Amino acid sequence: MKIAIVGTGAVGGWYAALLAEAGYEVHCLARTDFEVIRSKGLTIRNKAHERIVRVASAAPSASEIGRCDLVVVTIKSTSNHALAELVGPLLGPTTLVLTLQNGMGNVEALARLLPAERIVAGLCFVCINRTAPAVIDTTLAGYVRMAAAAGPINQSVKSCVATFVGAGVDCQAEISLESVLWKKLCWNIPFNGLSIAGGNITTDLILANPALNDRAYLLMKEVQAAARARGHGFEDAHIKRQFVVTAGMGPYRPSSLIDFVEGREVEVEGIWGEPLRRGIEAGVKMPETERLVSEIKARIAARK
């Protein structure tokens, strides 16, 4: 199987390495790190263990890679406007596309390029950072859950799940994409957001601050209410689990905090804007989420 990884940052680099180790022909579309990947490979670290993994190729443009059997999209949702350029040249008549991006709206963006039945969405519950060019560090390999872009589990989902399971990833199929999205947002909305609004802090400091800890809980309850109003509710046990898992992460820097600190565009719409709109449309009041979005936007504006 010929696989293209579109965006070889933290998540893309990690799964590119695992898929290559499993014997797949992996090609990395990496606009900044391609020369390092070509010459030195991908360096992946899991706690005290480090190894170097070689891939089939690394290129700065999709046209150099050509058509693939599977395209894994891991770019930030802020780059979705460039999907035609980044993904289009990789598509053949039977190519499957798997998005592992954060937030909502990614499937809809990809559906402009190919039929929905060939699009799969995966949600990564992991702690992975890119610490240097082509160097990926994980403190929690976690798991991936995949669902069809529309409708129930189909053959495209089964194929993507089998591919990742074959690479040693804890991966399962889910019946409903939106259900999994809301569950992931239960963590992303509070912790990605408060890490910025709280003053550029890691997740352990959010948990250690009673006021921020309380805000995180209220934000999760709003996400739960929005999900329930849209027919995709989850239990309080899922909320409790988010705090337990986060405590085990240590001083983790969420992806949005890294983007903010390094001056890159933050995924405001995908992680907070679109979920907020969907919740309000369903008749749910989300004042804490609205407040958080305002704070994030204000800090971004001040940064400029």
Beta strands, then each sheet from edge to edge (+ up, - down):
strand 1: 2-6
strand 2: 25-29
strand 3: 42-46
strand 4: 49-53
strand 5: 57-59
strand 6: 70-73
strand 7: 96-99
strand 8: 119-132
strand 9: 135-148
strand 10: 171-173
sheet 1: 4+ 3- 9- 8+ 7+ 6+ 1+ 2+ 5+
sheet 2: 4+ 3- 9- 10-
end
